[in-house]
Amino acid sequence: MKFRRTIVALALLAIPAVPTLALAAPAAAPATGPVRVAAYTFNGGVTASGLIASNSTRGTVLRVRAVNGARITVPTYPGTTVDRYVRFPAKCSATMTRCPRLLLEGTDDPDLDPGTRPFRWGAKVIATPNHVGLSSNVMQKGVATTDSQWKMQIGGQKHRAQCVVVGVGSTRAYVAKSDIGVADGRWHNLVCLRTATSLTVYVDGSARGRVALPANLSIANNLPLRVGGANFGATSDSFNGWVDNVYADRL
């Protein structure tokens, strides 16, 4: 019995004591990511009053604006009944005196004024050389000569995807141009990414051009988001192709 009591005593001594002050490690803070501040898939079509719904809880509706008899078309992709995109009117000839023009316009939205913070905007587009004039503005907020601007466009000569920013208090445009053309009659996913020190253009997921930016370049204006053109002027750089999945993210 004495031998058994000794074994039990040794076993009890072998069990390590649990520290009374041990605390569980604090839970890690949830990771933060991009905030989608505007999104338009166009799958809901256009209302009778010419409105296109936002697919972001933070975005505003787009209103169809048209002149000279321009009409918006929002067809479905072949083989689907709900997946839609926008067709803008065809490019006008140089001899036309009344050119049908159309653009989609939101309202001034502070969420689309990133200041100096990282920002991303993108769209899925299809165009041919016949859709592109001197330049074709796919989407933008602001204009180069007023306040500030961020913009996506397709160049008129080599048909490269271009990302453009202009800072507050300046008229200098920083342009990142892709090293390939995109007006080839095929759908392309175009993305512009502004970071603290650079502006990069992506085509179908690959970085295809970059330009350095001053870290203090700030973008903020009281103008609306526009898709398909800046205005209805004869040199307004209208986009005459097709567009889908327009969006903007704060990073």
C-alpha positions, -999 to 999 in steps of 0.1 A, spaced: 0 0 0 28 23 8 43 16 -26 10 25 -43 7 57 -23 42 67 -35 33 61 -72 1 83 -69 21 110 -52 47 110 -79 20 111 -106 4 141 -90 38 159 -89 43 152 -126 11 171 -137 21 207 -144 2 234 -127 -20 257 -148 -9 293 -145 -36 313 -129 -28 345 -148 -28 329 -184 -51 349 -207 -64 340 -242 -47 359 -270 -68 388 -283 -87 381 -315 -71 396 -346 -88 427 -361 -108 419 -392 -90 427 -424 -102 457 -443 -105 456 -481 -117 476 -510 -150 495 -507 -171 495 -538 -185 530 -541 -201 527 -575 -212 497 -596 -234 493 -627 -240 459 -644 -270 473 -664 -288 440 -659 -319 458 -647 -322 477 -680 -335 513 -682 -366 526 -665 -393 544 -684 -379 577 -670 -344 569 -682 -328 557 -650 -302 529 -645 -300 515 -610 -267 512 -591 -255 478 -580 -237 493 -550 -254 504 -518 -232 536 -519 -237 545 -556 -262 568 -572 -284 561 -601 -274 570 -636 -296 591 -658 -297 587 -696 -290 620 -713 -293 622 -751 -294 648 -779 -303 648 -816 -325 617 -814 -299 594 -798 -314 563 -782 -299 539 -757 -298 502 -763 -293 477 -735 -294 443 -751 -287 409 -735 -256 388 -743 -263 359 -767 -277 329 -748 -288 349 -718 -320 367 -707 -308 389 -679 -271 397 -685 -271 431 -703 -247 457 -715 -250 492 -731 -245 501 -767 -238 537 -774 -248 554 -807 -225 549 -836 -198 575 -844 -211 603 -866 -195 612 -899 -177 645 -903 -205 658 -926 -234 652 -901 -248 685 -887 -270 668 -860 -250 641 -844 -269 618 -820 -250 617 -788 -257 599 -755 -241 597 -721 -250 583 -687 -247 607 -658 -249 603 -620 -249 630 -594 -219 645 -575 -209 618 -550 -182 625 -524 -175 587 -524 -160 593 -558 -136 620 -547 -107 600 -534 -84 629 -525 -49 615 -521 -61 580 -512 -57 549 -534 -85 545 -558 -95 521 -586 -120 523 -615 -128 499 -642 -152 488 -670 -156 460 -695 -156 475 -731 -157 465 -767 -148 488 -795 -134 489 -831 -115 516 -848 -148 528 -862 -161 534 -826 -131 556 -816 -126 593 -826 -97 615 -816 -103 599 -782 -131 581 -765 -140 587 -728 -153 555 -713 -159 569 -678 -148 600 -658 -155 623 -629 -143 658 -634 -127 675 -663 -90 683 -670 -94 721 -669 -117 724 -638 -109 713 -603 -95 678 -609 -103 645 -627 -100 608 -629 -108 592 -663 -106 561 -685 -104 565 -722 -93 549 -755 -68 568 -776 -77 577 -811 -45 568 -830 -31 536 -815 -64 528 -797 -46 522 -764 -64 520 -731 -55 551 -711 -59 562 -674 -58 599 -667 -57 619 -635 -54 656 -629 -49 670 -594 -67 699 -576 -52 733 -585 -34 719 -616 -41 713 -653 -13 688 -657 -26 655 -668 -8 622 -659 -16 595 -684 -9 558 -681 -11 542 -716 -14 505 -723 13 490 -746 -14 473 -767 -45 485 -785 -79 475 -774 -102 485 -803 -101 451 -818 -138 441 -817 -133 420 -786 -144 425 -750 -116 438 -727 -116 444 -689 -99 477 -684 -88 489 -649 -72 521 -637 -53 519 -603 -41 550 -585 -17 544 -556 2 569 -535 29 573 -562 17 557 -594 -11 553 -619 -14 519 -637 -36 507 -665 -45 471 -666 -59 452 -696 -76 418 -689 -58 415 -656 -23 424 -667 -5 457 -660 2 472 -694 14 508 -685 24 529 -656 32 566 -648 46 581 -616 25 605 -596 33 630 -570 22 617 -536 2 649 -528 -19 648 -560 -55 652 -548 -87 644 -567 -119 661 -556 -145 680 -576 -182 687 -575 -190 672 -609 -209 640 -616 -198 606 -628 -203 603 -665 -201 572 -687 -198 574 -724 -186 610 -728 -178 643 -711 -206 664 -727 -223 669 -760 -198 691 -777 -185 684 -812 -151 675 -797 -164 659 -765 -146 626 -771 -178 604 -770 -174 567 -766 -193 549 -794 -187 513 -784 -203 490 -759 -197 490 -721 -205 468 -691 -196 463 -655 -186 499 -647 -173 503 -611 -151 523 -587 -134 512 -555 -119 530 -526 -88 510 -514 
